[in-house]
Amino acid sequence: MAERPRLAIVLTGGGARAAYQAGVLHAVGKLCPELRVPIITGTSAGGINAVQLANHPGPLSSAVEELADLWRAVRFEDVFRTDAPTLSRNASRWLLRLSTAGRLGGGVRGLLDTSPLRRFLQRALHTTDRIAGIGHNLDAGHLRAVSLTTLNYATGQTVTWVEGRDVEPWIRPQRVARLTRLRIDHVMASAALPLIFPAVNIAGSWYGDGGVRLTAPLSPALHLGADRILAISTRYPRSPGEAEEPEILDYPPPAQITGKLLNAMFLDLLDRDVRHLERINRLLRKLPAAEHEGMRPVDALLIRPSQDLGRLVARFESKLPKGLRYLTRGLGTRQTKSPDFLSLLMFQRDYVEALLEIGERDATARRRDVERWVEGAC
């Protein structure tokens, strides 16, 4: 590994849209079947993908086969409780808390009950607590480091939990890294969508989705020593003409506003971070090595969907469980052409299959770029 480029995979959030990442990686695995990626970082739903890859004993190709199968197998009821009584009870508690100035309804911690997701992860990762496969891959030299990013709700700090070899933790304004042995709690916390999924207690503090204020999504991979980064976004890059097209005609419903907020928190910053890295690379390549001040060029390949995954989800809205469909329609998911909020929760087989296919097709279309990324590592 010391003679090979230190490749890194960066996986961001997007809820159910993270199935797209598995499709992209499936194409990468086909191109280089024995590829081992030493650095894997994940946030939110991308953190679930990252841990599955890091836990698998085989090369990327076999790890992604299993990851794609898991996405095909997942159902709404594997992620959160979808029965009408539970959804109604949680929604009622929120309303009660709001209407009584917080005096009543204090027991609610999230709009949805994600206890099924914990059980699903335990089965998928073959553990009830510590994710042992990561340690085995580190000992075997297949991995250098894997990280999951969370948000500490009490302090407002972005905390990146790292398990790795010869890793130095870092401290930046409002961003810190902590060395640990990754557990199911870290995965659950990283994927805990604010207000929608309940926060997770780790060592006495409550943590939620790390994408909320992760201003530098590439930062963990850079700190962990990456030479080349493959970053996979779940955000469709709209053309200037598409960006001017209104998605709603009347006053924006809650689902429209929430979708834009979640996109801004979880997905928009990756594009900015990649552009920033590219500018730094250009500057470093113009300067003598003696003037780099410890920095080095790090190439980044960004792959994004060729289709709007938010608009795509409208085709599958009728297949939502009845209770959840009633709730999301009440938030206005049918009043917008691009229900991004709904796409976060669409853990439905047909939608997942579509995302896997689009991801594999998009990565195949970027074959030459992917070949450059894996050059020297296959």
C-alpha positions in Angstrom: 0.0 0.0 0.0 2.9 2.4 0.7 3.9 2.3 -3.0 0.4 2.7 -4.3 -1.6 5.9 -4.4 -3.7 6.5 -1.3 -7.2 6.4 -2.8 -10.1 7.7 -0.8 -13.9 7.5 -1.3 -16.0 10.3 0.1 -19.7 9.5 0.5 -22.1 12.3 1.5 -25.8 12.2 2.6 -29.1 12.0 0.8 -31.2 9.5 2.7 -32.5 6.8 0.3 -30.7 8.6 -2.6 -27.5 7.1 -1.2 -28.4 4.0 -3.2 -27.0 6.0 -6.2 -23.5 5.8 -4.6 -23.7 2.0 -4.6 -24.5 2.0 -8.3 -21.5 4.2 -9.0 -19.2 2.0 -7.0 -20.5 -1.1 -8.6 -19.2 0.2 -12.0 -15.9 1.1 -10.4 -15.6 -2.4 -8.9 -16.2 -3.9 -12.4 -13.4 -1.8 -13.8 -10.9 -2.9 -11.2 -12.2 -6.1 -9.5 -9.3 -6.5 -7.0 -9.2 -2.8 -6.0 -8.7 -2.0 -2.3 -9.5 1.6 -1.2 -7.5 2.4 1.9 -9.4 5.5 3.0 -13.2 5.6 3.2 -15.2 8.5 4.7 -18.9 8.9 5.1 -21.6 11.2 6.4 -25.3 10.6 7.0 -26.6 7.9 4.7 -23.2 7.9 3.0 -21.8 6.8 6.4 -23.9 3.6 6.2 -22.4 2.8 2.8 -18.9 3.7 4.0 -19.1 1.4 7.0 -20.5 -1.5 5.0 -17.6 -1.2 2.5 -15.0 -0.9 5.3 -16.4 -3.9 7.2 -16.3 -6.2 4.2 -13.3 -8.6 4.0 -13.1 -8.7 0.2 -12.0 -6.1 -2.4 -14.3 -3.2 -3.5 -16.0 -5.3 -6.2 -17.4 -7.9 -3.7 -18.1 -5.4 -1.0 -20.2 -3.3 -3.4 -22.1 -6.4 -4.6 -23.2 -7.0 -1.0 -23.9 -3.3 -0.6 -26.2 -3.2 -3.6 -28.0 -6.4 -2.4 -28.6 -4.7 0.9 -30.1 -1.7 -0.8 -32.4 -4.0 -2.9 -33.4 -5.8 0.3 -34.2 -2.7 2.4 -37.8 -1.8 3.0 -39.5 1.2 4.7 -40.1 -0.9 7.7 -36.4 -1.7 7.9 -35.6 2.0 8.4 -38.4 3.4 10.5 -41.8 2.3 11.9 -44.4 3.0 9.2 -47.6 1.9 11.1 -50.2 4.6 11.3 -50.5 4.5 15.2 -46.8 5.2 15.6 -46.7 7.9 13.0 -49.8 9.6 14.5 -48.5 9.3 18.0 -45.2 11.0 17.2 -46.9 13.7 15.1 -49.3 14.3 18.0 -46.5 14.7 20.5 -44.9 17.3 18.4 -48.1 19.3 18.1 -48.7 18.9 21.8 -45.2 20.2 22.6 -45.6 23.2 20.4 -49.1 24.0 21.6 -48.2 23.8 25.3 -44.9 25.8 25.1 -43.0 22.6 25.8 -44.8 21.7 29.0 -46.2 18.5 27.5 -45.1 16.1 24.8 -41.5 16.2 26.0 -40.9 12.5 25.3 -40.7 12.9 21.6 -37.2 12.8 20.1 -37.8 12.5 16.4 -40.7 12.5 14.0 -39.9 8.8 13.0 -38.9 5.8 15.1 -35.7 4.4 13.7 -35.3 1.4 16.0 -35.8 -0.9 12.9 -32.7 0.7 11.2 -30.6 -0.2 14.2 -31.7 -3.9 13.9 -31.2 -3.8 10.1 -27.6 -2.5 10.5 -26.9 -5.1 13.2 -27.9 -7.8 10.7 -26.1 -6.3 7.8 -22.8 -5.6 9.7 -23.0 -8.9 11.7 -22.7 -7.2 15.0 -24.7 -5.8 17.9 -22.2 -3.2 18.8 -18.6 -2.8 17.6 -18.0 -3.2 13.9 -15.3 -5.8 14.0 -14.6 -6.2 10.3 -13.0 -2.7 10.2 -10.4 -3.8 12.7 -9.6 -6.9 10.8 -9.1 -5.0 7.6 -6.9 -2.5 9.3 -4.8 -5.3 10.8 -4.5 -7.0 7.3 -3.3 -3.7 5.7 -6.4 -3.4 3.5 -7.5 -0.2 5.2 -5.7 2.8 6.4 -8.7 4.6 8.0 -12.5 4.9 7.9 -14.4 7.9 9.4 -18.0 8.9 10.2 -19.0 12.5 10.8 -21.6 13.6 13.3 -22.9 16.8 14.9 -22.7 17.3 18.6 -26.0 19.0 19.4 -24.8 20.3 22.8 -21.7 22.1 21.6 -22.5 22.6 17.9 -19.2 21.0 16.9 -18.8 18.7 13.9 -17.2 15.6 15.3 -15.5 13.1 12.9 -15.0 9.7 14.5 -12.0 7.9 13.0 -10.8 4.3 13.3 -7.4 3.8 11.6 -3.7 3.1 11.6 -1.1 5.8 12.3 -3.8 8.5 12.3 -3.3 11.9 14.0 -6.6 13.6 15.1 -7.1 17.2 14.0 -8.8 20.3 15.4 -10.2 23.1 13.3 -12.7 25.8 14.2 -15.9 24.0 15.1 -14.5 20.7 13.6 -12.7 18.0 15.6 -11.6 14.4 15.0 -11.7 11.7 17.6 -10.1 8.3 17.4 -12.4 5.5 18.4 -13.5 2.0 17.6 -16.6 2.5 15.4 -19.9 1.1 16.7 -23.5 0.9 15.6 -24.2 4.1 17.6 -21.7 6.1 15.5 -23.5 4.9 12.3 -26.9 5.7 13.7 -25.8 9.2 14.9 -24.3 10.1 11.5 -27.5 9.2 9.7 -29.9 10.9 12.2 -31.7 13.5 10.0 -32.4 16.5 12.3 -35.8 16.4 13.9 -36.9 13.6 11.6 -34.7 10.8 13.1 -33.9 10.8 16.8 -30.4 11.8 18.0 -28.1 9.2 19.5 -26.3 9.4 22.8 -22.5 8.7 22.6 -20.4 9.1 25.7 -23.0 11.3 27.4 -23.6 13.7 24.5 -26.3 13.7 21.9 -25.2 13.5 18.2 -27.1 13.8 15.0 -26.5 14.0 11.2 -22.9 15.2 10.5 -23.9 16.8 7.2 -25.7 19.7 9.0 -22.7 22.0 9.3 -19.9 20.0 7.6 -18.4 23.0 5.7 -15.5 20.9 4.2 -16.8 17.4 3.2 -13.4 16.5 1.7 -11.6 17.4 4.9 -11.5 14.0 6.6 -10.1 12.3 3.5 -7.4 15.0 3.2 -6.5 14.7 6.9 -6.2 10.9 6.5 -3.6 11.2 3.8 -5.5 10.8 0.5 -3.7 11.3 -2.8 -6.8 10.9 -4.9 -10.4 11.3 -4.0 -13.6 9.9 -5.5 -16.5 11.9 -4.2 -20.0 10.8 -5.0 -22.8 13.3 -4.6 -26.6 12.6 -4.8 -27.4 16.1 -6.0 -28.3 16.6 -9.7 -26.4 19.5 -11.3 -29.1 21.6 -12.9 -28.4 23.6 -16.0 -28.9 27.4 -15.9 -32.2 26.9 -17.7 -33.4 24.2 -15.3 -32.4 26.3 -12.3 -34.7 29.1 -13.5 -37.7 26.8 -13.9 -40.0 27.1 -10.8 -40.8 23.9 -9.0 -44.0 25.3 -7.4 -46.5 27.9 -8.5 -48.1 28.8 -5.2 -46.7 29.5 -1.7 -44.0 26.9 -0.9 -45.3 24.1 1.3 -43.3 22.7 4.2 -41.9 19.8 2.1 -40.5 22.3 -0.5 -38.8 24.4 2.2 -37.5 21.4 4.1 -36.1 19.8 0.9 -34.2 23.0 0.0 -32.8 23.3 3.6 -31.6 19.7 3.6 -30.0 20.0 0.2 -28.2 23.2 1.4 -27.0 21.5 4.5 -26.0 18.1 3.1 -25.2 18.4 -0.6 -24.4 21.8 -1.9 -21.1 22.2 0.1 -19.4 19.2 -1.7 -19.4 21.1 -5.0 -17.9 24.1 -3.4 -15.2 22.0 -1.6 -14.2 20.3 -4.8 -13.9 23.6 -6.7 -11.8 25.0 -3.8 -9.5 21.9 -3.9 -9.0 22.3 -7.6 -8.0 26.0 -7.2 -5.5 25.0 -4.6 -4.1 22.3 -6.8 -3.6 24.8 -9.7 -1.7 27.2 -7.3 0.5 24.5 -5.9 1.5 23.2 -9.3 2.7 26.7 -10.2 4.8 27.0 -7.1 8.1 25.4 -6.3 7.8 22.5 -3.9 9.7 24.5 -1.2 6.9 27.0 -1.1 4.0 24.5 -0.6 4.1 24.9 3.2 3.2 21.3 3.8 0.4 21.1 1.3 0.3 18.8 -1.7 -1.9 18.5 -4.8 -4.8 16.0 -4.3 -6.9 15.2 -7.3 -10.6 14.8 -6.8 -13.1 13.1 -9.1 -16.7 14.2 -8.5 -19.5 12.0 -9.9 -23.1 13.4 -9.7 -26.4 12.1 -11.0 -27.3 12.6 -14.6 -31.0 12.8 -13.6 -32.8 14.7 -10.9 -33.3 12.1 -8.2 -35.8 14.4 -6.5 -38.1 14.6 -9.5 -37.7 10.9 -10.2 -39.2 10.0 -6.8 -42.6 11.4 -7.8 -43.1 8.3 -9.9 -43.0 6.1 -6.8 -44.9 8.3 -4.4 -48.1 6.2 -4.6 -46.1 3.2 -3.2 -45.4 4.8 0.1 -47.0 3.1 3.2 -50.4 4.6 3.7 -49.6 6.3 7.0 -46.4 7.8 5.7 -48.1 8.8 2.4 -50.8 10.7 4.4 -48.2 12.5 6.5 -45.9 13.5 3.5 -48.9 14.7 1.4 -49.9 16.8 4.4 -46.5 18.5 4.1 -47.0 19.3 0.5 -44.9 16.7 -1.4 -47.5 16.6 -4.2 -47.4 20.4 -4.7 -43.8 20.5 -6.0 -42.2 19.1 -9.2 -39.1 18.0 -7.3 -40.0 16.6 -3.9 -36.4 16.3 -2.5 -37.7 15.8 1.0 -39.7 12.7 -0.1 -36.6 11.3 -1.9 -34.8 11.1 1.4 -37.4 8.7 2.8 -38.2 6.6 -0.4 -36.8 3.3 0.7 -38.8 1.5 -2.0 -37.5 -1.3 -4.2 -38.3 0.2 -7.6 -36.9 3.6 -6.7 -33.7 2.0 -5.3 -33.3 -0.1 -8.4 -33.6 3.0 -10.6 -30.9 4.8 -8.5 -28.5 1.8 -8.7 -28.9 1.7 -12.5 -28.4 5.5 -12.9 -25.3 5.4 -10.7 -23.7 2.5 -12.6 -24.6 4.2 -15.9 -23.1 7.5 -14.8 -19.9 6.0 -13.6 -19.6 4.0 -16.8 -20.0 7.2 -18.8 -17.0 8.6 -16.8 -14.9 5.5 -17.5 -11.8 7.4 -18.5 -11.9 9.6 -15.4 -12.4 6.5 -13.2 -9.4 4.8 -14.9 -7.2 7.8 -14.1 -8.4 7.7 -10.5 -7.5 4.0 -10.1 -4.3 4.1 -12.1 -1.5 2.4 -10.2 -3.9 0.9 -7.7 -5.4 -2.0 -9.8 
